[in-house]
Amino acid sequence: MADQIIDHTTAEGLQADARRDRLLVGWVVVRDQPGPGQFIARLVTEAPTVYVLRADTLAELHAQLPPGVERSDRQMADPPDLVEIWFAT
């Protein structure tokens, strides 16, 4: 299934809907996807979804994340392209 690029408003709605039904909701931020120097944040519940935010810089991506998320640093065991994870609180 292909990624569906969404905007801030859609991200906010999807996150709110997911929070009603699931315990775990977050955004996984990776670099160099879909191309070098770009960033995506993928909505993740029990599994990754097709919904992604996309930006050319990390700051632009952060500005698109919905409110009510808390940043978690990457762990040593994470894949090299994983930058951070934002969990809905």
CORNORLIN-V452977 format. One record per residue. N is the residue number from 1. RES is the residue in one small letter. PHI is phi in whole degrees, -180 to 180 (999 if undefined). D_LAST is the distance of its C-alpha to the last C-alpha in whole Angstrom. Layout:
N/RES/PHI/D_LAST + N/RES/PHI/D_LAST
This chain:
1/m/999/28 + 2/a/-78/28 + 3/d/-64/25 + 4/q/-113/24 + 5/i/-77/23 + 6/i/-122/21 + 7/d/-108/20 + 8/h/-57/17 + 9/t/-63/18 + 10/t/-65/18 + 11/a/-60/15 + 12/e/-62/13 + 13/g/-66/15 + 14/l/-63/14 + 15/q/-64/11 + 16/a/-62/11 + 17/d/-62/14 + 18/a/-65/12 + 19/r/-65/9 + 20/r/-70/12 + 21/d/-107/14 + 22/r/-133/12 + 23/l/-81/10 + 24/l/-109/9 + 25/v/-140/9 + 26/g/-160/9 + 27/w/-125/12 + 28/v/-97/15 + 29/v/-99/17 + 30/v/-128/21 + 31/r/-103/24 + 32/d/63/27 + 33/q/-135/26 + 34/p/-80/28 + 35/g/-142/30 + 36/p/-56/31 + 37/g/81/29 + 38/q/-104/26 + 39/f/-130/23 + 40/i/-132/20 + 41/a/-122/17 + 42/r/-103/17 + 43/l/-68/14 + 44/v/-128/14 + 45/t/-114/13 + 46/e/-71/16 + 47/a/-148/18 + 48/p/-61/18 + 49/t/-105/19 + 50/v/-86/21 + 51/y/-84/19 + 52/v/-135/19 + 53/l/-97/19 + 54/r/-134/22 + 55/a/-155/23 + 56/d/-85/26 + 57/t/-131/24 + 58/l/-65/21 + 59/a/-62/21 + 60/e/-64/21 + 61/l/-67/19 + 62/h/-57/16 + 63/a/-65/17 + 64/q/-88/17 + 65/l/-63/13 + 66/p/-71/11 + 67/p/-67/9 + 68/g/85/6 + 69/v/-122/6 + 70/e/-126/7 + 71/r/-77/10 + 72/s/-124/12 + 73/d/-67/16 + 74/r/-69/18 + 75/q/-104/20 + 76/m/-58/24 + 77/a/-81/24 + 78/d/-70/22 + 79/p/-60/24 + 80/p/-61/26 + 81/d/-85/24 + 82/l/-75/21 + 83/v/-96/19 + 84/e/-168/16 + 85/i/-129/12 + 86/w/-113/9 + 87/f/-100/6 + 88/a/-70/4 + 89/t/-106/0
